[in-house]
Amino acid sequence: MRVKDQHFLKKQNQSLVLEYIIQNGPISRAEIAKHMAMSPTSASRIVASLQGEQLIKEVYLHTDEVGRKATYFMANEHSVIFVGIEIDVGVVRVGLMNLIGELIIVRSFQTETDHYDHVVEFIGQMVNDLIIEQHIGKDRIAGVCVGLPGLIDNEKGTVGFSAQFNWKNVPLKQMLEQKLDCEIFIDNELKLKALAEYVSSSLPYKNVVMLGFGKGVGSALITDGEIYRGTNNMSGEIGHMTLDPYGAYCTCGNFGCLQTYIAIDFLLDEASKSRPMDSIDELVAAYKKKEKWAVNILEKASTYAGLAIKNVVCAYNPDAVFLSGSLIEEYPDIAELVIEKHSNSTLFPESYSYELHVTQMKGLGVVKGAALSVQRKLIKNFNFKGGS
């Protein structure tokens, strides 16, 4: 066990040093040793192993001493590439991210997303075309992560159920691995978007919740920088909390779920009782004209959304809550109404202190979060050849 433990500690130290250099480079060996509380010899060996993998590079900076240059190290940003993909209704987005977390390119493609065979074929072609266009060798692709709405088994890489696409028990990881010669990961899109928001935020939050209001309703919790998943990656499925067992039928098979009061399709069904309605744009336009039926629908939906925020805060007690989803990001009037209803509710005492924001990631969130998740897997699980 001692040998195994030593190997584990060496690998862990290498991963921690790589992460530290990515976040803080250029940095010297001495600064690495001091921060990591390790000997200069161990720091030098780890730095040498990371150089051997071409994950970091030397840079020379002038010190205060006249004419003298010191050796520093920073991430070799173009050594590996992470691919982040979002599957949304009618559109697939693909992004390439370098080692230091910069998105090199993001492309959106309109396509049919109602059948997974078509989507898999489409993604395979898109990724191959994009890396050829960007002159990236396949050996530099560290992995691909795909984010989509639904109940996702992230360990097996299967889509248990996605109401948006009507997909059930789809082995998406296995299918994509047959198209792309690299490691594939599948995850819930809101969890990935929450990760991107957490990493991109300049504020020192420890625990963050993201709520999504759009075609469905969901939440995601980031705690201490990690996605909280629960058993089987099912954490955060608040859209299917039952509010009224005698309420409207939900696509999950139950009745009176939270999303039946907020999600887009249900809002349009309700609006159609007053007039024929094809899109949420028409409903928002009627709301802006202060047509009573439209005002009632959106005020009711926003009240439930505001209560959902409060209930999630009661459950998770986060430092901050970020609102996202097409209803929030594409319709400022709805976002303002949700925030107003949330502010007016008195569900619990003021001792619950948290900040409420609208996401800044918008259309890049899922792609960035997917790529970041691959980056983290590389850092934690890279099979280093060197040692400390």
C-alpha positions in Angstrom: 0.0 0.0 0.0 2.9 2.4 0.7 4.1 2.3 -2.9 0.5 2.9 -4.1 0.1 5.8 -1.7 3.3 7.4 -2.8 2.3 7.1 -6.5 -1.1 8.7 -5.7 0.6 11.6 -3.8 3.1 12.2 -6.6 0.3 12.3 -9.1 -1.8 14.5 -6.9 1.1 16.9 -6.4 1.7 17.1 -10.1 -1.9 17.9 -10.8 -2.0 20.6 -8.1 1.2 22.2 -9.4 -0.2 22.2 -13.0 -3.4 23.8 -11.9 -1.5 26.4 -9.9 0.8 27.3 -12.9 -2.3 27.5 -15.2 -4.0 30.0 -12.7 -0.9 32.0 -11.6 1.8 31.8 -14.2 4.4 33.1 -15.0 5.8 31.8 -11.7 9.1 30.6 -10.4 10.1 27.2 -8.9 10.7 28.9 -5.6 7.2 30.4 -5.6 5.7 27.0 -6.5 7.6 25.2 -3.7 6.5 27.9 -1.2 2.9 27.8 -2.1 2.7 24.0 -2.3 4.7 23.5 0.9 7.2 21.2 -0.8 10.9 21.1 -1.1 12.7 22.9 -3.9 13.9 19.6 -5.2 10.4 18.2 -5.4 9.1 21.3 -7.1 11.9 21.1 -9.7 11.1 17.5 -10.4 7.4 18.2 -10.9 8.2 21.2 -13.1 10.5 19.0 -15.2 7.8 16.4 -15.6 5.3 18.9 -16.8 7.8 20.3 -19.2 8.4 16.8 -20.5 4.6 16.6 -21.2 4.8 20.0 -22.9 2.1 21.3 -20.7 4.2 24.2 -19.4 6.9 26.3 -20.9 9.8 28.5 -19.7 9.7 32.2 -19.9 12.5 34.6 -18.9 11.7 37.8 -17.0 14.0 40.5 -15.8 14.5 40.7 -12.0 15.3 43.8 -10.0 19.0 43.0 -10.4 20.3 44.9 -13.5 20.6 42.7 -16.6 19.7 39.5 -14.8 16.9 37.2 -16.1 15.1 34.7 -13.9 13.4 31.5 -15.2 9.6 31.4 -14.8 7.0 28.9 -15.9 3.6 29.3 -17.4 1.1 27.0 -19.1 1.8 26.1 -22.7 -1.7 27.3 -23.7 -1.7 25.5 -27.1 -0.4 22.2 -26.0 -3.9 20.6 -25.6 -7.4 21.6 -26.8 -10.7 20.9 -25.0 -13.9 20.6 -27.0 -17.2 21.8 -25.5 -20.5 21.1 -27.1 -24.1 22.2 -26.4 -27.1 20.4 -27.9 -30.1 22.7 -27.7 -33.5 22.6 -29.5 -32.7 23.1 -33.2 -29.1 24.1 -32.7 -25.7 22.7 -31.8 -22.9 24.9 -30.5 -19.2 23.8 -30.6 -16.3 25.5 -28.9 -12.5 24.9 -28.7 -10.7 25.9 -25.5 -7.0 26.0 -24.8 -5.2 24.9 -21.7 -5.6 28.3 -19.9 -9.3 28.4 -20.4 -9.6 30.7 -23.4 -12.2 29.9 -26.0 -10.4 29.9 -29.3 -13.6 29.7 -31.4 -17.3 29.0 -30.9 -19.6 28.1 -33.7 -23.4 27.7 -33.8 -25.1 25.4 -36.3 -28.9 25.1 -37.0 -29.9 21.5 -37.3 -32.5 19.0 -36.5 -32.2 17.8 -33.0 -35.3 15.5 -32.7 -33.3 12.3 -33.5 -30.0 11.4 -31.8 -28.7 9.5 -34.8 -28.7 12.7 -36.9 -27.2 14.7 -34.0 -24.3 12.3 -33.5 -23.5 12.3 -37.2 -23.7 16.1 -37.3 -21.4 16.6 -34.2 -18.9 14.1 -35.6 -18.7 16.1 -38.9 -18.6 19.5 -37.2 -15.8 18.7 -34.8 -13.6 17.1 -37.5 -14.2 20.1 -39.8 -13.5 22.6 -37.1 -10.1 21.1 -36.0 -9.0 20.9 -39.6 -10.0 24.5 -40.2 -8.0 25.6 -37.1 -5.0 23.4 -38.0 -5.2 21.3 -34.8 -3.9 17.8 -34.8 -6.2 15.2 -33.4 -3.4 14.2 -30.9 -3.9 17.6 -29.2 -7.6 17.0 -28.5 -7.7 16.1 -24.8 -11.4 15.2 -24.8 -15.0 16.3 -25.8 -17.8 17.1 -23.4 -21.4 17.4 -24.5 -24.0 19.3 -22.5 -27.7 18.9 -23.0 -30.9 19.2 -21.0 -32.3 16.2 -19.3 -31.6 13.4 -16.9 -28.0 12.4 -17.7 -25.9 9.6 -16.3 -22.6 11.4 -16.5 -20.6 8.3 -15.5 -22.1 6.0 -18.2 -22.5 8.8 -20.7 -26.2 8.0 -21.3 -29.2 10.3 -21.7 -31.9 8.7 -19.4 -34.6 11.1 -20.5 -34.6 14.5 -22.2 -38.1 16.0 -22.6 -36.9 18.7 -24.9 -35.8 16.1 -27.5 -38.0 13.2 -26.4 -34.8 11.0 -26.1 -34.9 8.0 -23.8 -32.0 5.8 -22.8 -29.6 7.1 -25.5 -26.0 5.8 -25.2 -24.7 9.1 -26.4 -21.1 8.7 -25.2 -20.7 5.3 -26.9 -22.2 6.6 -30.2 -20.0 9.7 -30.3 -16.8 7.6 -29.5 -17.5 5.7 -32.7 -17.4 9.0 -34.6 -14.6 10.8 -32.8 -11.4 9.1 -31.9 -11.1 10.7 -28.4 -12.6 10.5 -24.9 -16.2 11.6 -24.7 -18.1 13.0 -21.6 -21.8 13.7 -21.4 -23.4 15.9 -18.8 -26.4 18.0 -17.9 -26.2 21.4 -19.6 -27.2 23.5 -16.5 -24.6 21.9 -14.3 -22.0 22.8 -16.9 -23.3 26.3 -17.3 -23.2 26.8 -13.5 -19.5 25.6 -13.5 -18.6 28.2 -16.2 -20.4 31.0 -14.2 -18.5 30.0 -11.0 -15.1 29.9 -12.7 -15.7 33.1 -14.6 -17.0 35.1 -11.7 -14.6 37.6 -10.2 -16.3 37.5 -6.8 -15.0 35.1 -4.1 -18.1 32.9 -3.8 -17.8 29.5 -2.2 -21.3 28.0 -3.0 -23.3 29.1 -6.0 -26.7 28.0 -7.4 -27.8 28.5 -10.9 -31.5 28.4 -11.8 -32.7 27.8 -15.4 -36.1 28.9 -16.7 -36.8 28.1 -20.3 -38.1 25.0 -22.1 -37.8 23.4 -18.7 -36.9 24.4 -15.1 -33.8 23.2 -13.3 -31.1 24.1 -10.8 -27.4 23.4 -10.3 -25.2 23.8 -7.3 -21.5 24.5 -7.3 -19.9 24.0 -3.9 -16.2 24.6 -3.2 -15.6 24.7 -6.9 -17.2 21.3 -7.7 -20.5 20.3 -9.3 -22.8 18.8 -6.6 -24.4 15.8 -8.3 -26.2 13.7 -5.7 -26.9 10.1 -6.5 -27.0 9.4 -10.2 -26.4 13.0 -11.2 -30.0 13.8 -10.3 -29.4 16.8 -8.0 -31.2 20.0 -8.9 -34.2 18.6 -10.8 -36.5 21.1 -9.1 -38.7 21.4 -12.3 -40.3 18.1 -11.4 -41.1 18.9 -7.8 -44.8 18.4 -7.4 -46.8 21.5 -6.5 -50.2 20.1 -7.1 -50.9 16.4 -7.7 -54.1 17.4 -9.5 -52.4 20.0 -11.7 -51.4 19.9 -15.4 -49.8 16.8 -16.9 -46.0 17.1 -17.1 -43.8 15.4 -19.8 -42.1 13.4 -17.0 -45.4 11.5 -16.5 -46.5 13.2 -13.3 -49.0 16.0 -12.6 -48.6 19.5 -11.3 -44.8 19.8 -11.5 -43.1 23.2 -10.9 -42.2 23.5 -14.6 -45.9 23.3 -15.6 -46.3 26.7 -14.1 -43.2 28.3 -15.6 -41.7 26.5 -18.7 -42.3 28.0 -22.2 -44.6 25.3 -23.7 -46.9 25.5 -20.7 -47.0 29.3 -20.8 -48.0 29.1 -24.5 -50.7 26.5 -23.7 -52.1 28.8 -21.1 -51.9 31.8 -23.5 -53.6 29.9 -26.3 -56.8 29.8 -24.1 -57.0 33.5 -24.7 -55.8 33.7 -28.3 -53.8 31.5 -30.8 -50.1 31.7 -29.7 -47.1 30.4 -31.6 -44.2 31.9 -29.7 -43.1 33.4 -26.4 -42.4 36.6 -28.4 -46.1 37.1 -28.9 -46.9 36.6 -25.3 -44.2 39.1 -24.2 -45.4 41.6 -26.8 -49.0 41.3 -25.3 -47.5 41.7 -21.8 -45.8 44.9 -22.9 -49.1 46.2 -24.2 -50.5 45.5 -20.7 -53.1 43.1 -22.1 -54.7 41.7 -18.9 -54.6 38.0 -19.8 -50.9 38.2 -20.7 -50.0 40.2 -17.6 -51.8 37.6 -15.5 -50.0 34.7 -17.1 -46.5 36.2 -16.7 -47.1 37.5 -13.3 -48.3 34.1 -12.1 -45.3 32.4 -13.7 -42.9 34.9 -12.2 -44.4 34.5 -8.8 -43.7 30.7 -9.0 -40.2 31.5 -10.3 -39.6 33.9 -7.4 -40.7 31.2 -4.9 -38.5 28.7 -6.6 -35.5 30.9 -6.0 -36.4 31.3 -2.3 -37.0 27.5 -1.9 -33.6 26.7 -3.5 -31.9 29.2 -1.1 -33.6 27.5 1.8 -32.3 24.1 0.6 -28.8 25.1 -0.3 -28.0 28.3 1.5 -25.7 29.6 -1.2 -23.6 32.8 -1.4 -25.1 33.7 -4.7 -27.9 32.7 -7.1 -27.6 33.1 -10.9 -30.7 33.2 -13.1 -30.4 31.8 -16.6 -32.4 30.1 -19.4 -34.0 31.6 -22.4 -36.9 33.2 -20.5 -34.4 35.2 -18.4 -31.6 35.8 -21.0 -33.7 36.7 -24.0 -36.6 38.5 -22.3 -35.4 41.3 -19.9 -39.0 42.1 -19.0 -39.5 38.6 -17.7 -36.2 38.7 -15.8 -37.2 42.0 -14.2 -40.6 40.6 -13.2 -39.0 37.4 -11.7 -36.6 39.5 -9.6 -39.4 41.8 -8.5 -41.6 38.9 -7.4 -38.6 37.3 -5.6 -37.9 40.6 -3.8 -41.5 41.0 -2.7 -41.9 37.5 -1.2 -41.3 37.0 2.5 -40.6 33.3 2.7 -37.9 33.4 5.3 -36.0 35.9 7.6 -33.3 38.3 6.5 -30.7 36.1 8.1 -30.5 34.3 4.7 -27.9 36.4 3.0 -27.1 35.9 -0.7 -26.7 37.8 -3.9 -29.0 37.5 -6.9 -27.6 37.9 -10.4 -28.6 37.3 -14.0 -26.0 35.1 -15.8 -23.3 36.9 -17.8 -22.3 33.7 -19.7 -25.4 33.6 -21.9 -24.9 31.6 -25.1 -21.3 30.7 -24.2 -22.1 29.1 -20.8 -22.7 25.5 -21.7 -19.9 25.3 -24.2 -17.4 26.9 -21.8 -18.5 24.8 -18.9 -18.3 21.6 -21.0 -14.7 22.5 -22.1 -13.8 23.4 -18.5 -15.0 20.0 -17.2 -12.7 18.3 -19.6 -9.8 20.6 -18.6 -10.4 19.6 -14.9 -10.5 15.9 -15.8 -7.2 16.3 -17.6 -5.5 18.1 -14.7 -6.8 15.5 -12.1 -6.3 12.3 -14.1 -3.4 13.0 -16.5 -1.0 10.0 -16.6 2.2 11.8 -16.0 5.4 10.0 -16.9 7.7 11.9 -14.6 7.5 12.0 -10.8 8.5 13.9 -7.7 
